[in-house]
Amino acid sequence: MSPRFVRLAGVFYGSLVVVAVLWNTLRGRETEFLGDSILASLALGVLTAVGTLTLGLLAYRLLPALRSLSDELGPRLVDGTDYGSLVLISVFSGVGEEALFRGAVQEEFGLVPAAIIFGLLHVGPNRRYLAWTAWAVLAGFVFGYLYALTGGLLAPMVAHSLHNAATFVIWKRSRSAKAG
């Protein structure tokens, strides 16, 4: 990912936050960023990221299709990208997607529709990506539950961002070890 791509991702995901805040404002709602307890939200976000990362690594080990997809996508997504850019993309996507899907879509339509829409927007170009789509639907339910449980976006934003960042870093290190 080039620095230009990272900047464009920042603008795109930042726009999702703006859309969520405007949506809520127009509907007469506050956008609840922090929730009931900052400390509890941070702790639950970290614990959830550990859980989702563990499940993701287990799925990777058990499903050959995921390993194949990883080998195919790795050169484009992680091989030439520095760790800082991978972490930035992870934070941008975690914050932007959670603001929109939990903070606005879930507020408007409920947890189930928000999780399904979130997953459907993670559809790949062919059937080989169905596991990714199913994972995104599951993650949408988990992050949506975190939002409902904590009363704010902090926990799902932390969980989503940490999950993505850890996944990218582990993926990059794994590929570097294979190459070296």
Secondary structure as GFF3:
##gff-version 3
##sequence-region A 1 180
A	DSSP	alpha_helix	3	26	.	.	.	ID=ss1
A	DSSP	alpha_helix	38	62	.	.	.	ID=ss2
A	DSSP	alpha_helix	64	77	.	.	.	ID=ss3
A	DSSP	alpha_helix	83	100	.	.	.	ID=ss4
A	DSSP	pi_helix	101	106	.	.	.	ID=ss5
A	DSSP	alpha_helix	107	109	.	.	.	ID=ss6
A	DSSP	alpha_helix	111	120	.	.	.	ID=ss7
A	DSSP	three_ten_helix	127	129	.	.	.	ID=ss8
A	DSSP	alpha_helix	130	150	.	.	.	ID=ss9
A	DSSP	alpha_helix	154	179	.	.	.	ID=ss10
###
